[in-house]
Amino acid sequence: MAKTELTGPVASNATASLQVIRHAQVCKKLQVSSAKLFDMIARSQFPKPFRLIPGGRAVGWLEQDVDRWIIDRKDGLVGEGA
């Protein structure tokens, strides 16, 4: 897993720790199959990953973005009576 420490004006008052997670980890976190995750991305139901290295094939998501998506999804369902 890649871990990046941010300091200076990028971080808000303290050092922020960003965790990049890969496809298999996202599937596990969401408890969905790989095919379902690809389908959700294609339908714009889940954020697209970003390239870890410019011009490379490896992609990932910031774990905080995935967590935010889960929370937003939960909050949206609460209003629907779920």
The 8 nearest C-alpha neighbors of each residue, nearest first, counted from 0:
[[1, 2, 19, 20, 18, 21, 24, 59],
 [0, 2, 19, 18, 3, 20, 17, 51],
 [3, 1, 18, 17, 0, 19, 4, 16],
 [2, 4, 17, 16, 5, 1, 18, 19],
 [3, 5, 16, 15, 17, 6, 14, 2],
 [6, 4, 15, 10, 14, 3, 9, 16],
 [7, 5, 10, 14, 9, 8, 4, 15],
 [6, 8, 9, 10, 5, 14, 11, 12],
 [7, 9, 10, 6, 11, 12, 5, 13],
 [10, 8, 7, 6, 5, 11, 15, 14],
 [11, 9, 6, 8, 5, 15, 14, 7],
 [10, 12, 13, 9, 8, 14, 15, 7],
 [13, 11, 10, 14, 7, 8, 6, 15],
 [14, 12, 11, 10, 15, 6, 7, 5],
 [13, 15, 6, 10, 5, 16, 4, 12],
 [16, 14, 5, 10, 13, 4, 17, 6],
 [15, 17, 4, 3, 14, 18, 5, 2],
 [18, 16, 3, 2, 15, 19, 4, 61],
 [17, 19, 2, 62, 61, 1, 20, 16],
 [20, 18, 61, 60, 1, 62, 59, 0],
 [21, 19, 60, 59, 62, 24, 61, 18],
 [20, 22, 59, 24, 23, 25, 60, 19],
 [21, 23, 25, 24, 26, 59, 20, 33],
 [24, 22, 26, 25, 21, 27, 33, 20],
 [25, 23, 27, 21, 26, 22, 20, 28],
 [24, 26, 28, 22, 27, 23, 29, 21],
 [27, 25, 23, 31, 29, 24, 28, 30],
 [26, 28, 30, 24, 25, 29, 23, 31],
 [27, 29, 25, 26, 30, 24, 31, 23],
 [30, 28, 26, 31, 27, 25, 69, 24],
 [31, 29, 27, 28, 26, 32, 25, 24],
 [32, 30, 26, 29, 35, 36, 33, 27],
 [33, 31, 35, 34, 26, 36, 30, 27],
 [32, 34, 36, 35, 26, 37, 31, 23],
 [33, 35, 37, 32, 36, 38, 31, 39],
 [36, 34, 38, 32, 37, 33, 31, 39],
 [35, 37, 39, 33, 38, 34, 40, 32],
 [36, 38, 34, 40, 35, 39, 41, 33],
 [39, 37, 35, 41, 36, 40, 34, 42],
 [38, 40, 44, 36, 42, 45, 41, 37],
 [41, 39, 45, 43, 37, 42, 38, 44],
 [40, 42, 38, 43, 39, 37, 44, 45],
 [41, 43, 39, 44, 40, 38, 45, 37],
 [44, 42, 40, 45, 41, 39, 46, 47],
 [43, 45, 39, 42, 40, 46, 41, 38],
 [44, 46, 40, 43, 39, 47, 68, 42],
 [47, 45, 40, 48, 43, 44, 65, 68],
 [46, 48, 40, 45, 49, 43, 60, 41],
 [49, 47, 59, 60, 58, 46, 50, 61],
 [48, 50, 58, 59, 51, 60, 47, 57],
 [51, 49, 58, 52, 57, 53, 59, 55],
 [50, 52, 58, 57, 49, 59, 53, 55],
 [51, 53, 55, 50, 54, 57, 56, 58],
 [54, 52, 55, 50, 51, 56, 57, 49],
 [53, 55, 52, 56, 50, 51, 57, 58],
 [56, 54, 52, 53, 57, 50, 51, 58],
 [55, 57, 58, 50, 54, 52, 51, 53],
 [58, 56, 51, 55, 50, 52, 59, 49],
 [59, 57, 50, 51, 49, 48, 56, 21],
 [58, 60, 21, 48, 20, 49, 19, 22],
 [61, 59, 48, 20, 19, 62, 49, 21],
 [60, 62, 19, 64, 63, 18, 20, 65],
 [61, 63, 65, 64, 18, 19, 20, 60],
 [62, 64, 66, 61, 65, 67, 17, 18],
 [65, 63, 67, 61, 62, 66, 68, 60],
 [64, 66, 68, 62, 67, 63, 69, 61],
 [65, 67, 63, 69, 64, 68, 62, 70],
 [66, 68, 64, 70, 65, 69, 63, 71],
 [69, 67, 65, 71, 66, 70, 72, 64],
 [70, 68, 72, 66, 67, 71, 73, 65],
 [69, 71, 73, 67, 72, 68, 74, 66],
 [72, 70, 74, 68, 73, 69, 67, 75],
 [71, 73, 69, 75, 70, 74, 68, 76],
 [74, 72, 70, 76, 75, 71, 69, 77],
 [73, 75, 71, 77, 76, 72, 70, 78],
 [76, 74, 72, 73, 77, 78, 71, 79],
 [75, 77, 79, 73, 78, 74, 81, 72],
 [78, 76, 74, 79, 80, 81, 75, 73],
 [77, 79, 76, 80, 75, 74, 81, 73],
 [80, 78, 76, 77, 81, 75, 74, 73],
 [79, 81, 77, 78, 76, 75, 74, 73],
 [80, 77, 76, 79, 78, 73, 75, 74]]
